[in-house]
Amino acid sequence: MTRFGVFGLLLILLVGSPSWARDIYKYRAADGSILFTDQPRDRVGPEYTLLSVRKGWNYVPRGLTAAQRDRYDAVIARAARAHNVEAALVKAVIHAESLFNRLAVSRVGAQGLMQLMPETSRHLQVLDPFDADENIDGGTRFLAYLQGRFDDLDRVLAAYNAGEGNVRRYDGIPPFAETQAYVQKVKALRLRYQVQLAARSDQDDDTLAIR
């Protein structure tokens, strides 16, 4: 389920979702913003007008090699430093969003490694969403923005997946199965990548000491 109230932008998580999924409902809010969600009419409130319903998608997980997993680490590190966002968090979001496939396109048009919607890319001045550097920089800037809006990681991740407005509406993680699973998945991946990146940093320090 995805909606971004800020900037009127949309991001959606499809790649990396379970093989089962509910129908996707498209609503228009009173202010004209668009809401994509897996929640039926009686769960979103009377202020939303139903526009369409799409059948749920299927996703078949694929294997992930170490080379695929680590291919963009240098780009991630640059973006993380530039926008003061933890590199392990950026990598975890990429893993959850696209499984490190820079050409990933969701059913509703989200693109690239961090699954940016075209409206999002335009606002963030990402000219080519399939360019790893541009996509990761744009997605990391959006994470930085959300970290400035929310004081805990759960809400930041929920907002990335379900939208800032929904997080404020429910005063926390919205009661959407996809969003709740997404938050837990990214947090688990973040811990994994914290260990991986820390170990690599220690190895680099040892190499410098030997030299």
C-alpha positions, 0 to 999 in steps of 0.5 A: 500500500503506498501513498506519499503526501509530501510533494504529492509524490508516489513511491510503491513497493512491488518488487520483493513483495510476497508471491501473494498479494491483495487487489490494489485500489486506487483512490482520489483524496479530497485534496486531489492526491492519489492513494494506492492501497491494498485496503478496500473502501471501508478501510480508507475513509469516506474522504477518498473516492474509488477510481479503480481496482487492479488484481494483485500481482505475482512475484517469484523470488530469485537468487541473489549473488554476492556480486549482485548484492554488493555491486552498488556499495560505492554508490550507496556510500557516496549518497549516504555520506552526502545526505547523512543517511546510514549506508546500511539503511539505504542498502536495506531499502534497495534490497527490499524495493528492487533486489538490486535490479536497477531496471526494475519496474513495478506494475504501477510504474515505480522504477529502478533500484529504489523504486521511484515513481515518475512524479518522484523522479521529476521532483527529485530531479532524477533524469534517468531513474534507471541510472544507479547513481541518480536513483540511489541519490534521489531515494537517499535524499527522500529518506533523509527528508523523512528522517527529518520529519519522523524521529524513529525508524519505524515511522520513516520506513512506514512513510517510505512505503505507505506515505507520510500522510498515512503515518500521521493519520495512524500516529505510527505504522499504518495497519496495512499488512504490506507496510507492517511486513515492509518495516520489519523486512527492512529493519532485519536487512539493515542489521545484516548490512550493518554487520557486513559493512562494518566488517568490510570497514575493519578489513580496509583499516587492517589493510591500511595498517599493513601498508 
